[in-house]
Amino acid sequence: MTQQTSSRSRAARLALLIAVPALALTTACGGAESSNDGIASVSKAPTTDKAKDGPDASQGGQAQGKSAFYDAQMKYVQCMRKNVDKDFPDPKLSGYLDWAKIDELQQKPGNEAIAKGGKDGVCTDDMLNATKLEPRRDTQKEYESMLAHAKCMRAHGVSKFTNPQLQDGNVIPGGDPNPTSPELGRDSPAYKQAREACKDKLLDGLDGMQ
């Protein structure tokens, strides 16, 4: 059994959908079933954070993988600093991008290129290469984290915020019910307040997912 996190939503945040597959979180194991309240729940999902094959099967391998992920993210960050904004933030120690700081940076006039991975997508390849090195994690925990976050967003006034979905072992993040023609005002004060109130519901690395 293996599970892999791809960059569907991160790429959506950076307007890279042309280059990135549509699925967000994929795994060869697990599935979905409907609970009494109509919310999908994990069934037979993997319960270990360790990959069953490759160098990540040992703690040393996992540490090496995380280091490679961080280094790859730093290459992307350096590209963005060179081509977009010198203040583009370092990744977290975990290797995941700091989306809170990136969102703030994107509000600055002239930083539209952040949403395009740099002018003409000059940093797209570096971002995708980093995504391929993202450590494998527990799909069930990620799904439950995103589900708790979606419920929190609705409880704080973002009524259209959708739940994540489990489809054939794939975890698809929730959020805007119509991503191609957004219905949620992500820049509105109410939305920002809800995100701030609910940010702790998401596991590290999922803050750019939904």
Backbone torsions as a table, in degrees:
resi	resn	phi	psi	omega
1	MET	NA	133.6	176.0
2	THR	-134.6	154.5	173.3
3	GLN	-135.1	146.9	-174.7
4	GLN	-141.8	135.8	177.0
5	THR	-98.9	124.4	176.5
6	SER	-103.5	-175.0	-169.9
7	SER	-111.7	34.6	-177.9
8	ARG	-54.0	-54.0	-174.4
9	SER	-78.7	-35.1	176.1
10	ARG	-61.9	-41.7	179.9
11	ALA	-66.8	-33.8	176.3
12	ALA	-63.8	-39.6	178.8
13	ARG	-63.0	-28.1	-178.7
14	LEU	-107.0	14.5	177.6
15	ALA	55.9	45.8	-179.8
16	LEU	-113.5	26.1	-174.9
17	LEU	-61.1	-26.2	-179.2
18	ILE	-64.1	-33.5	-173.9
19	ALA	-97.1	-7.6	-171.1
20	VAL	-119.5	139.8	177.3
21	PRO	-59.5	158.8	-173.1
22	ALA	-76.7	-26.3	-175.9
23	LEU	-78.4	149.6	-175.4
24	ALA	-97.9	-66.7	-177.4
25	LEU	-117.7	122.7	-176.9
26	THR	-122.9	149.7	176.4
27	THR	-151.2	147.0	179.4
28	ALA	-80.1	-9.6	-178.7
29	CYS	-118.0	167.3	174.4
30	GLY	90.2	177.4	-179.3
31	GLY	-172.7	-165.9	-178.3
32	ALA	-137.4	151.7	173.5
33	GLU	-144.3	158.9	-178.2
34	SER	-92.6	135.2	175.8
35	SER	-90.8	177.4	-176.2
36	ASN	-62.3	-28.6	-178.9
37	ASP	-92.0	10.1	175.2
38	GLY	84.5	4.7	-179.7
39	ILE	-96.3	132.4	-179.8
40	ALA	-62.6	145.3	176.4
41	SER	-131.5	156.6	-176.6
42	VAL	-75.0	136.0	176.0
43	SER	-129.1	124.1	179.4
44	LYS	56.9	33.9	177.9
45	ALA	-78.4	152.0	179.1
46	PRO	-63.0	145.5	-176.6
47	THR	-117.7	13.3	177.6
48	THR	-120.2	145.4	179.6
49	ASP	-84.4	-9.9	-175.3
50	LYS	-90.3	138.7	174.3
51	ALA	-72.4	152.2	-177.0
52	LYS	-93.8	-3.9	179.9
53	ASP	-141.6	163.9	176.5
54	GLY	79.7	-178.1	-174.0
55	PRO	-67.7	-15.6	-177.8
56	ASP	-77.2	1.3	-176.1
57	ALA	-69.8	-16.2	178.1
58	SER	-115.4	163.6	179.1
59	GLN	-61.6	-39.3	178.1
60	GLY	-62.2	-41.3	179.2
61	GLY	-64.6	-39.7	178.9
62	GLN	-63.4	-43.7	179.8
63	ALA	-62.5	-42.1	179.4
64	GLN	-63.3	-39.6	179.5
65	GLY	-64.9	-40.9	179.7
66	LYS	-65.8	-38.3	178.1
67	SER	-64.2	-42.1	178.7
68	ALA	-64.3	-38.2	178.3
69	PHE	-63.5	-46.6	179.6
70	TYR	-61.3	-45.3	-178.8
71	ASP	-62.1	-39.9	179.3
72	ALA	-67.4	-39.0	176.9
73	GLN	-64.9	-38.0	178.8
74	MET	-64.1	-36.1	177.3
75	LYS	-63.1	-40.8	176.8
76	TYR	-64.8	-44.8	179.8
77	VAL	-59.8	-44.2	180.0
78	GLN	-63.4	-36.4	176.4
79	CYS	-63.8	-43.4	-180.0
80	MET	-66.2	-37.4	177.7
81	ARG	-64.8	-39.4	-178.1
82	LYS	-71.8	-37.4	-170.9
83	ASN	-105.2	-16.8	-174.5
84	VAL	-125.0	-64.7	-175.7
85	ASP	-149.9	126.1	-176.9
86	LYS	-64.5	-15.7	-179.3
87	ASP	-96.7	11.3	178.3
88	PHE	-56.1	127.6	-168.7
89	PRO	-72.4	150.3	171.9
90	ASP	-59.5	152.4	169.8
91	PRO	-68.7	162.6	174.4
92	LYS	-67.3	167.8	179.0
93	LEU	-60.4	-26.2	177.7
94	SER	-72.4	-14.6	-177.6
95	GLY	100.9	-16.0	-179.4
96	TYR	-76.5	147.6	179.7
97	LEU	-67.7	149.8	178.4
98	ASP	-91.5	89.9	-172.4
99	TRP	-67.9	-29.7	178.8
100	ALA	-61.6	-45.1	179.7
101	LYS	-71.1	-36.6	178.7
102	ILE	-64.6	-42.0	178.6
103	ASP	-60.6	-41.5	178.2
104	GLU	-63.7	-43.1	-178.7
105	LEU	-63.9	-34.5	-177.2
106	GLN	-70.1	-15.4	179.3
107	GLN	-77.7	-15.3	-179.1
108	LYS	-70.2	136.3	177.1
109	PRO	-56.0	136.5	178.6
110	GLY	90.4	-1.6	-178.2
111	ASN	-98.6	23.5	-180.0
112	GLU	-59.0	-27.8	-176.9
113	ALA	-66.2	-17.9	176.3
114	ILE	-59.8	-36.8	-179.3
115	ALA	-75.0	-0.3	-178.9
116	LYS	-123.6	11.7	-178.4
117	GLY	66.6	32.6	-175.4
118	GLY	92.6	163.2	-179.9
119	LYS	-57.8	128.5	-178.1
120	ASP	59.5	25.0	178.3
121	GLY	64.3	34.9	-174.7
122	VAL	-61.5	-26.2	-178.1
123	CYS	-102.5	6.2	-177.0
124	THR	-58.7	-46.5	-177.6
125	ASP	-61.2	-40.2	179.2
126	ASP	-64.3	-38.3	179.3
127	MET	-66.4	-44.1	-178.9
128	LEU	-66.4	-37.4	177.7
129	ASN	-63.9	-38.9	177.2
130	ALA	-65.5	-40.1	-179.4
131	THR	-59.0	-38.4	-179.0
132	LYS	-64.3	-21.9	-177.9
133	LEU	-98.9	3.5	-179.5
134	GLU	-61.3	129.9	-178.3
135	PRO	-59.2	144.6	177.2
136	ARG	-76.2	142.9	-177.1
137	ARG	-136.7	179.0	-176.8
138	ASP	-76.3	113.6	-176.9
139	THR	-61.2	-40.6	-178.4
140	GLN	-62.3	-43.7	-179.9
141	LYS	-64.5	-38.3	179.9
142	GLU	-66.1	-42.9	178.9
143	TYR	-61.7	-47.0	-178.3
144	GLU	-64.7	-35.1	177.4
145	SER	-64.5	-46.1	179.9
146	MET	-67.7	-33.5	178.0
147	LEU	-66.5	-44.8	177.7
148	ALA	-61.3	-38.2	179.2
149	HIS	-66.1	-42.8	179.4
150	ALA	-62.1	-43.6	178.9
151	LYS	-62.8	-40.1	179.8
152	CYS	-64.9	-41.9	179.7
153	MET	-61.3	-42.0	178.4
154	ARG	-66.4	-40.0	-179.9
155	ALA	-64.1	-23.0	179.9
156	HIS	-102.1	22.9	168.5
157	GLY	103.3	-6.7	178.7
158	VAL	-93.7	78.4	-168.1
159	SER	-65.4	-24.8	-177.6
160	LYS	-89.0	-1.3	-178.2
161	PHE	-65.0	121.1	-173.0
162	THR	-90.0	158.3	175.9
163	ASN	-75.6	154.7	168.7
164	PRO	-66.1	160.9	-178.7
165	GLN	-127.1	146.5	173.1
166	LEU	-109.2	117.7	-178.7
167	GLN	-133.5	111.9	177.5
168	ASP	53.1	40.8	179.0
169	GLY	85.2	-1.1	178.2
170	ASN	-99.0	135.2	175.6
171	VAL	-101.9	115.0	-179.1
172	ILE	-107.3	118.7	-176.9
173	PRO	-58.3	153.7	175.0
174	GLY	-88.9	-162.5	-179.8
175	GLY	128.9	-126.3	-178.3
176	ASP	-70.0	129.4	-179.3
177	PRO	-66.9	-16.2	-178.9
178	ASN	-141.2	77.4	-174.2
179	PRO	-58.7	-31.8	-178.3
180	THR	-73.9	-21.7	175.5
181	SER	-139.6	76.9	-168.0
182	PRO	-49.8	135.6	177.6
183	GLU	-106.0	-13.5	-179.4
184	LEU	-99.0	131.7	178.4
185	GLY	-83.8	86.2	-175.4
186	ARG	-62.3	-23.1	-179.2
187	ASP	-93.0	-0.8	-178.4
188	SER	-74.5	150.2	178.6
189	PRO	-57.1	-39.1	-178.3
190	ALA	-64.4	-41.4	-179.8
191	TYR	-66.6	-44.0	-179.4
192	LYS	-63.9	-37.4	178.2
193	GLN	-65.3	-40.5	178.7
194	ALA	-65.0	-43.1	179.1
195	ARG	-61.7	-39.9	179.5
196	GLU	-65.6	-40.5	-179.1
197	ALA	-68.8	-28.2	-172.2
198	CYS	-107.3	1.5	-172.4
199	LYS	-61.1	-30.6	-178.0
200	ASP	-74.8	-7.1	177.9
201	LYS	-75.5	-21.5	-175.7
202	LEU	-93.5	135.8	173.7
203	LEU	-66.0	156.1	178.9
204	ASP	-55.0	130.2	179.9
205	GLY	97.7	-12.2	-179.4
206	LEU	-99.2	-3.4	-175.6
207	ASP	-67.2	-16.7	176.0
208	GLY	-98.9	6.8	-172.9
209	MET	-89.4	-36.0	-178.5
210	GLN	-149.6	NA	NA
